Amino acid sequence: MKLQSTGGTEQYGEEFMASLLELSKDASGDDEALSSDAIGYAERMSKLRLGEEGVSKVTPTRIYSVACHPTTERIIVAAGDKDGALGLWNVDDQTAENGGVVLYQPHTRTINALEFMPQDSTKLYSVAYDGSVRCLDMVKNSFDFVCSIGSSDCWLQHGKLGAGNTAGSIFLSDSEGRVSLVDLRTKEVSWQTQCHQKKCNTVSLHPLQPEYFVTASLERCCKIWDVRKMGGSKKASPVVTLEDELSVNSAHFSPNGDAILSVSQSHALRLYYGAHQASGIIKPAEASCNVRHDNKTGRYLPVFHAAWDPRSDHAFVIGSMTQPRQVEIYSASPPPSGGKAKSKAKCTRIMSLQDPEYLGSVQSRNCFHPRLDVVVCGNASGRMHVFRKP
């Protein structure tokens, strides 16, 4: 069973709570009651609505990256598209010229990653297929060139701002399977390592132990690395390898770092708890939890990436191929402590955000607002959809 939040259908009181309590069978097929945290979270998400004011054409072409500004005074979202355009949309400024949308052209090819700088949210970093990283200064309304990595036939696949000992730096993955650490102050490469033999799709840092990061690759695996062992004369070796049957679209640490969530072209969502403390090779069947998910987006849609809710250690959002078109929210929980040796983690779809009137397309890229109950979505025609409380 799934719950849905739509523009025309609402659930309240006893009826809503009864529906939640019926969710006793999780997506991995085991009988398990939802936790009180998951039930409360689903109740909050059920209040989100889309409507006409939550939809806008933000970029000219297919959206490959989305981000949400952390301010709570108004909702400002960003999207990067296939042709290197970057759109900013002030969702609360409906009466402004261009509907509150400002469009830039900082890159010549696909923008694959966008991130507001945690220490200064007036800075928005963009990473693109043209091999460059740029920074939008929202105060000066101008772009600064940060760096360029690789040759003309190599493109940047993903980027993630550093933390801890790597604060003031950015991790970059590219189409040749390398990961580079670039110092944002000197704009020089601190180290560059061949992490995969094929394209490295994403890179994600452990939020509490940022010496660890995980990469997802076309090489049919994810790998966890230790920053402290990078940059030397010796070839770096992964802490652990998370094998898969097909290419892995993305892999990200949860907000507390306990779990890694991967999205695979083998139609799976995989959860790994405590994997950075393991070693060797973990087979797909040995993942903490495997959930069947249709990830066959085809050639005209960006592949699915999942995004954790930064305010929740258990919830994440991902696009869906299901009709009617929707965005899915899942809740995950670790294996029970002190339970059976083969006890598995749980992963339950607790919410389906829909609006038949205003949402009729697949949303490949999605994210949560860092401080509000808001879900931001981007589709293949350059439109953004923002679910929020009325």
N, C-alpha and C positions, 0 to 999 in steps of 0.2 A: 504494500500500500504506500502511496505517496501523498503528501499534503501539497496543496498548491495555493499560491497567493496570486490573485488575478485582479484586473481592474474592475471587473463587474461582479465578482463573487467573493463574499467575505464570510469568515467563520468566527463565531463569538462564543464565549462562556463555556457551558457544559458540553455543547456539541463539538467545539474545537478541542477541548481537553480529552474528550472521549476518543476522537480521531487520533490524537497523539498517543494515547495509551494503547491503541490497537497496533501500533508499530512495534510488535514484539518479534517480528522476523526480520533480521537485518539482511543487507545486500549480499553478504557472504554465505547466506543460507542457514545460519544457525539461529536457534531460538534464544533471544536475549532481550530483556526489557531495556528500554532507553533509560539513560541516567536522568536525574532531575535537571542537571546542567543542560543536557541536550533538549529536554522538553521545554525548558525555559527559553533556550536559544531559538528553537523552532517557533515558539509563540511570538517572539520578537520579530523574527523574519517574516511571519505571516502577515504582519501589518504593513509590509512594504508594498507600494503601488507604483505603477508606471505612468500611464495616461499620456495625453498629447504633449504636455509640457516636459515630459521626461525623454523625448526623442528629438534628435537634431543631427543634421548632416554636418560633420565636423571636419572630415578630410575628403579629398576628391576621389580616392580609390581605397582599396582593401586595407583594413586596419590590422596591423601586426603587433601593436603594443598599446597598452593603456596604463594610465597612472592617475591617482587622485591626490590633490593637494591637501595637506593635513589641517588646514584652517577649518574651524567650526563656524565661522561667521557667515560663510557662503560656500556653496559647493562648486569647486573648480576642477575640471577633469581635462586630461590631455590624451591625445591619440597620435600614433605615428603610422604612416601608411606605406604602401608598396613602392611608391615613387619618391619617397624621402620627404614628404610633407608632414608637418607637425601642426596639429590643431589644438587650440585651447578653447574650452567652452565654459563660460560662466553660467551655470545652469539656472541660477537665481535671477539672472538679468534678461528676462524674456523680451522686454520692450526695447532693448538696445539695438543699435544698428547691427545687421547680420545675425540677429538672435543671440547675441552674446558670444559669438564665435570669432576668434582671431586665427588666421592661417599664416604659417611661416613655411619657408622652403630651405631648411638648413642642410639637407643632404640630397644626394642625387639618386640614391637607391634605398631599398627597404629599411625602415627604422624598426629594429627588432627588440629594443629595450629602452624603457623610459624610467627614470627614477629621480624623485625630488631628494635633494641632499638633506639628510636628517639634521645636521647641525645648522643648516641655513636653507629653509624651504623656498627662498626666492630663487634658488638655483635648480634648474631642471636639466639633468644629463641625458643625452640621447646617443645611442650606439647603432651603427648602420652598416649595411652591406657595402657601402662605398669605402669601408675600411677606416672610417674616422669616428672620433668621439667629439661631441660638441656640447657646450653648456649654455642654456638660455638664462640670461640674467633678467628676471622679471621686473626688476627695478629700472635697469637701463634700457630694457626692451631690445636687447641685442644678444647675438650669439658669439661665444668665444670658442675658438678652435682649441681643443685639448691635446689630441694626439692622433696619429695615424699608424695603424699596425698592418703589416703584411704587404704582399706585392699586389699587382693589379688583378691577379687571378685568385686572390685570397680575400675573403670578406669576414667582417666581424659578425659573429652570430649572437652574442649576448654580452651583457655587462652587469656588474654588481658592485656597488660602492662598498669599500672596506670598512672594518670595525676593529676595535681593540688595537693591537699592534700595527694593523694595516689601515687604520683610520687615516683619511687624507689620501687614500689610494683608490684605484678602481681595478677590479678583476675583469679581464676580457677573455672570452673564448672565441675561436675562429673556425673557419671552414676546413682548416687543415688539422684540426684536433688539438691545437695548442691552447694553453692558458697563459696569459701575461698579466703581470701586476705592474700598473703604471702609477707613479707618484704624481698626484694632481698639482703639486706645487712646482716641481721641476719639469713636469711633463716628460719624464724619462722612464724607460722600462727598467724596473728594479730586477725582475727576472722573467724568463719565458721558458715554459716546460712543455714538452710533447706529452700530453695526457692521454690522447687517443690517436689511433691510426686513421680515423675518419672524423667527419664534422662533429664538433662539440656544441651541442644545442643550447645548453644552459649551464650556468654556474651559480651555486648558492652557498652562503656562509652559515655556519652554526651561529645562532644569535648570542649564545652565552659563552661559547668556546670558539671564537672566530679563527683560531688556528686551524680549524677543520673546515673544509669545503667539499661539496659534492658536485660532480659533473655528470651530465646526461649526454649520450652520444648516439650517432648513427651506427656506431660500432656494436650495437645490441647490448649495451650495458650502461650502468652508472658506476662511477668510481669515487671513493672518498679519499681525500688527500690531506696531508699535514703541511701547513705553510712553513713550519720550522725546518722541513727537510727539502724545501725548494731552493733553487738558485745556486746550489753547489756544483762542483765538478762532476759528481756522480749523477747517473740517471735516476730521477725520482721514481719511487715505487708507490702505488696506492696502498692506503691502509687496509682497504677491503674493496672487493669488486662485487657489484650487484648485477648478476647476469640476467639477460632477458632473451626472449625468442626473436624479437624484432627491434627496430630502432626505438629509442626512448626519446619522446618529445621534450620532456622536462622533468626535473627532479628538484625539490625544494625542501629545506628543513622547516619544520613547524616553528611557531613563534617561541616555544620554550626549548627547541632543539632536540626534544625527545624522539621525534619521528622524522623520517624522510618519506615524502610522497612522490611517486613517479607515475607518469602517464606514458603508456607504451602503445606502439602501433599494433601490438598483439592483442588489442582490445582489452587492456587491463589497467586498473588503478592498483598500484602496489604500495603498501605501507611497510616500512622497516623501522622498528623501535630499537634504539640503542645501537644502531649499526656502526656508528663511528667508534664504538668501544670493542667491536669485533675485529676479526682478521681473516685473511684468506679470501675465499669465494663463497658467496651466498647464491644458491640457485633460485629461480623464480618460485618454485614450490615451497621454498624455505622462508619466503617473505612472511612477515608478521600477519599480513592479511592480503588476499587477492580478491579484487572485485571486478566482475565482468562489466565492461563499459564500451559502447560502440564508439570507436575513435576513427572510423573510416570517413574522413571529411572530403576526400577526393582532391583533385588537382586545383580546383578553383576556390577553395577555402583554406585559410591558415589552419594548421594542425592544432588540436586542442592542447592548451596548457592549463594546469590547475593552479589556483592561488589560495593560500591560507588567509584566514581572517586574522590580521595582526593583533586584534584584541581578544582572540580566543585560541586556546591551544588545541582545540579539537575540530574546528570547522573549516571547510574549504569549499570553493566554488569552481565549477567547470561547465563548459558548454555542453550542448546535447543535440543529437541528431533526431530526437523523438519529435513526433507530431502530436498535438500542436507544439510549435516552437517554444522553447523554454530554456531556463538556466537552472542548473541543479546545485543544491547545497547539501553537502554530506557532513556527518558527524563521525569522528573516529575516537576510539578508546583503546588503550594499550592492553596487552594480555593481562589477566588478573594475577596479581602477586600472590605467591603461595599456592597457586592453583596447580592443575595438572601440567605435566611437563610439556605436553603438546597443545596446551591451551593457546588459542589464537586471539589476535587483536580483532576488534569489531569496527565495521565501517558501514554506516546506515545513511541512505538518502532520506533526509528529513524534510526537505522543502523543494518545491518546483515553482520557480517564479515565472508567471505567465501573464500575458495580456493579449487575448486573441485579436483585439482591435488594433493594437499598436506594436505588437511584437510578432513578426511573421518571417523571421530569418534566423539562421544559425549564428550564435554569438561565440566566436572562437576565442576571443580574448576578454577576460573578465578580471575584476579586482574589487576589493572592499575598500571603503573609506577607512583611514587609519583611526578615526575617532568617533564616527557616527555609524548608525545602522543604515548604510547605503551600499548598494551593489552597482558597480559600473560595468557596462558591457560594450563591446565593439564588434561590428559585423563586416562583411566583405564588400559592402557598398559605401563604406566611409561613415556610416551612421552609428551614433552612440545612443545607448538606452540606459537610463538611470532609474533604478528602483529605490524609492525612499518613502519615508512616512509622510502621509498627507499633511 
